[in-house]
Amino acid sequence: MKTPKFTADRISIIAGVLGAFIGTRFLEDGNLLITGVATLLAAMMTRSFWEGLKRIKNYFKKTN
């Protein structure tokens, strides 16, 4: 059985999911729908942010 590789992309998604899960626990009405939507949005936002950082880094690496 192969162990999955933990790339930076997967780590960024996991960080977003954990952040959303912890954040929704402090809401008064932390029902499953709110938790699910917030988790998906946070995972998507952290993934997009990470991709943006990688693109900016590669842009400046190519210009030097």
C-alpha positions as CSV (number, residue, x, y, z in Angstrom):
1,M,0.0,0.0,0.0
2,K,1.4,3.4,-1.0
3,T,1.4,6.2,1.4
4,P,0.0,9.5,-0.1
5,K,2.4,12.3,-0.8
6,F,1.8,15.4,1.3
7,T,2.5,18.1,-1.3
8,A,2.1,21.8,-0.5
9,D,-1.1,21.8,-2.4
10,R,-2.7,19.3,-0.2
11,I,-1.4,20.9,2.9
12,S,-2.9,24.3,1.9
13,I,-6.3,22.6,1.4
14,I,-6.0,20.8,4.8
15,A,-5.1,24.2,6.4
16,G,-8.2,25.8,5.0
17,V,-10.5,23.0,6.1
18,L,-9.1,23.0,9.6
19,G,-9.4,26.8,9.8
20,A,-13.0,26.7,8.7
21,F,-13.9,23.9,11.1
22,I,-12.3,25.7,14.0
23,G,-14.0,29.0,13.0
24,T,-17.4,27.5,12.7
25,R,-17.3,25.8,16.1
26,F,-17.5,29.3,17.7
27,L,-20.7,30.3,15.9
28,E,-23.9,30.1,17.8
29,D,-25.7,28.3,15.0
30,G,-22.9,26.0,13.8
31,N,-25.1,23.6,12.0
32,L,-23.9,21.1,9.3
33,L,-24.9,23.3,6.3
34,I,-23.0,26.3,7.6
35,T,-20.0,24.2,8.6
36,G,-20.0,22.5,5.2
37,V,-20.2,25.6,3.2
38,A,-17.6,27.5,5.3
39,T,-15.3,24.5,5.0
40,L,-15.6,24.3,1.2
41,L,-15.1,28.1,0.8
42,A,-12.1,28.2,3.1
43,A,-10.5,25.2,1.3
44,M,-11.1,26.9,-2.0
45,M,-9.8,30.2,-0.8
46,T,-6.6,28.8,0.7
47,R,-6.0,26.8,-2.4
48,S,-6.4,29.8,-4.6
49,F,-4.2,31.9,-2.4
50,W,-1.5,29.3,-2.5
51,E,-1.7,29.0,-6.3
52,G,-1.4,32.8,-6.5
53,L,1.7,32.9,-4.4
54,K,3.3,30.2,-6.5
55,R,2.5,32.1,-9.7
56,I,4.0,35.3,-8.2
57,K,7.1,33.4,-7.1
58,N,7.5,31.9,-10.5
59,Y,7.0,35.2,-12.2
60,F,9.8,36.9,-10.3
61,K,12.0,33.8,-10.7
62,K,11.7,34.0,-14.5
63,T,12.3,37.8,-14.6
64,N,15.7,37.5,-12.8
